[in-house]
Amino acid sequence: MDRKTELRVGRLTKAHGLKGALKVELYTDDPSTRFTPGATFSLQVPADSPWSGKSIELAELRWYNQQPVAFFVGIDDRTAAETLVKAILWVSLDPDALPEEENAWYDHQLVGLRVLHGDDEVGRVARVDHFPAQDLLVVTTPAGEVLVPFVSAIVPSVDVVAGTVIVTPPPGLFEMNADADTTEADAADSDAADSDAPEAVSDESQGEPDGDASPEHKPEG
């Protein structure tokens, strides 16, 4: 069986001009390889989109004012291009293939790796969060999630074959998370203990904002 996985490489953001071109938000560090004439992309679109379940072939990728603009086979005017706005582009990839750049990995190759600190396993990689300043490894530990900056000073070694990530975290990174989890557990126990006591009525309420949970990746030096 040919083992393949899907890699998200871009999103079509808006129509450009009158000849069917679309601006692209790139999710890859290697557009010259991913966006070559003839490349085929699977489309992630709403179920009611006319493009649902379909793929599209790239005719050409051009750059205008440092902005990538894609032309696709069969998309010849702005009206057709508008139907593709917000579509996410995916490509098939051998899951064992590594990026050509040294010390770089795809997100799916990092997810599930055991995270080692010295001789101790402290958790497993749950996902990679990408931010403008740096990427973060989200590590699941018995105490909860820990956000580990994916920089060479803190993540000096990744061994996909061995299934491990070596971390040298600054003091308190993992302990801080454990302390926070303990504090929350203590607070929950305290709330439970107080449930049998007379209830104090308050007009105030508190809530937590919801958080959101993509590409090729390498640790920053």
Solvent accessible surface area in square Angstrom, and as a share of the most:
residue,aa,sasa,rsa
1,M,231,1.03
2,D,106,0.55
3,R,138,0.50
4,K,113,0.48
5,T,37,0.22
6,E,80,0.36
7,L,9,0.04
8,R,57,0.21
9,V,0,0.00
10,G,0,0.00
11,R,71,0.26
12,L,0,0.00
13,T,42,0.24
14,K,105,0.44
15,A,5,0.04
16,H,56,0.25
17,G,39,0.37
18,L,141,0.70
19,K,158,0.67
20,G,1,0.01
21,A,2,0.02
22,L,0,0.00
23,K,55,0.23
24,V,2,0.01
25,E,71,0.32
26,L,47,0.23
27,Y,36,0.14
28,T,12,0.07
29,D,102,0.53
30,D,41,0.21
31,P,30,0.19
32,S,90,0.58
33,T,66,0.38
34,R,38,0.14
35,F,8,0.03
36,T,56,0.33
37,P,101,0.63
38,G,41,0.39
39,A,21,0.16
40,T,80,0.47
41,F,0,0.00
42,S,50,0.32
43,L,17,0.08
44,Q,91,0.40
45,V,30,0.18
46,P,92,0.58
47,A,99,0.76
48,D,130,0.67
49,S,20,0.13
50,P,91,0.57
51,W,48,0.17
52,S,47,0.31
53,G,83,0.80
54,K,112,0.47
55,S,60,0.39
56,I,8,0.04
57,E,76,0.34
58,L,1,0.00
59,A,45,0.35
60,E,66,0.30
61,L,30,0.15
62,R,102,0.37
63,W,131,0.46
64,Y,83,0.31
65,N,153,0.79
66,Q,170,0.76
67,Q,59,0.26
68,P,11,0.07
69,V,0,0.00
70,A,0,0.00
71,F,36,0.15
72,F,6,0.02
73,V,84,0.48
74,G,58,0.55
75,I,11,0.06
76,D,109,0.57
77,D,68,0.35
78,R,93,0.34
79,T,107,0.62
80,A,30,0.23
81,A,0,0.00
82,E,85,0.38
83,T,66,0.39
84,L,1,0.00
85,V,43,0.25
86,K,147,0.62
87,A,1,0.01
88,I,29,0.14
89,L,0,0.00
90,W,68,0.24
91,V,18,0.10
92,S,72,0.46
93,L,16,0.08
94,D,60,0.31
95,P,24,0.15
96,D,93,0.48
97,A,37,0.28
98,L,99,0.49
99,P,19,0.12
100,E,161,0.72
101,E,85,0.38
102,E,141,0.63
103,N,96,0.49
104,A,7,0.06
105,W,23,0.08
106,Y,6,0.02
107,D,20,0.10
108,H,62,0.27
109,Q,13,0.06
110,L,0,0.00
111,V,71,0.41
112,G,36,0.34
113,L,15,0.08
114,R,80,0.29
115,V,0,0.00
116,L,31,0.15
117,H,83,0.37
118,G,57,0.55
119,D,153,0.79
120,D,95,0.49
121,E,84,0.38
122,V,32,0.18
123,G,9,0.09
124,R,118,0.43
125,V,3,0.02
126,A,39,0.30
127,R,69,0.25
128,V,10,0.06
129,D,20,0.10
130,H,60,0.27
131,F,107,0.44
132,P,146,0.92
133,A,87,0.67
134,Q,55,0.24
135,D,23,0.12
136,L,25,0.12
137,L,0,0.00
138,V,0,0.00
139,V,0,0.00
140,T,67,0.39
141,T,17,0.10
142,P,141,0.89
143,A,25,0.20
144,G,30,0.29
145,E,85,0.38
146,V,6,0.03
147,L,89,0.44
148,V,0,0.00
149,P,29,0.18
150,F,0,0.00
151,V,25,0.14
152,S,50,0.32
153,A,83,0.64
154,I,26,0.13
155,V,2,0.01
156,P,74,0.47
157,S,48,0.31
158,V,23,0.13
159,D,60,0.31
160,V,50,0.29
161,V,150,0.86
162,A,59,0.46
163,G,19,0.19
164,T,14,0.08
165,V,0,0.00
166,I,55,0.28
167,V,1,0.00
168,T,69,0.40
169,P,20,0.13
170,P,64,0.40
171,P,139,0.87
172,G,22,0.21
173,L,38,0.19
174,F,28,0.11
175,E,102,0.46
176,M,134,0.60
177,N,35,0.18
178,A,37,0.29
179,D,94,0.49
180,A,52,0.40
181,D,59,0.31
182,T,77,0.45
183,T,89,0.51
184,E,116,0.52
185,A,49,0.38
186,D,82,0.43
187,A,52,0.40
188,A,59,0.46
189,D,95,0.49
190,S,57,0.37
191,D,97,0.50
192,A,66,0.51
193,A,78,0.60
194,D,86,0.44
195,S,84,0.54
196,D,138,0.71
197,A,48,0.38
198,P,135,0.85
199,E,153,0.69
200,A,96,0.74
201,V,138,0.79
202,S,78,0.51
203,D,151,0.78
204,E,152,0.68
205,S,108,0.70
206,Q,187,0.83
207,G,73,0.70
208,E,159,0.71
209,P,128,0.80
210,D,146,0.76
211,G,73,0.70
212,D,146,0.76
213,A,110,0.86
214,S,55,0.35
215,P,14,0.09
216,E,14,0.06
217,H,4,0.02
218,K,89,0.38
219,P,22,0.14
220,E,75,0.33
221,G,107,1.03
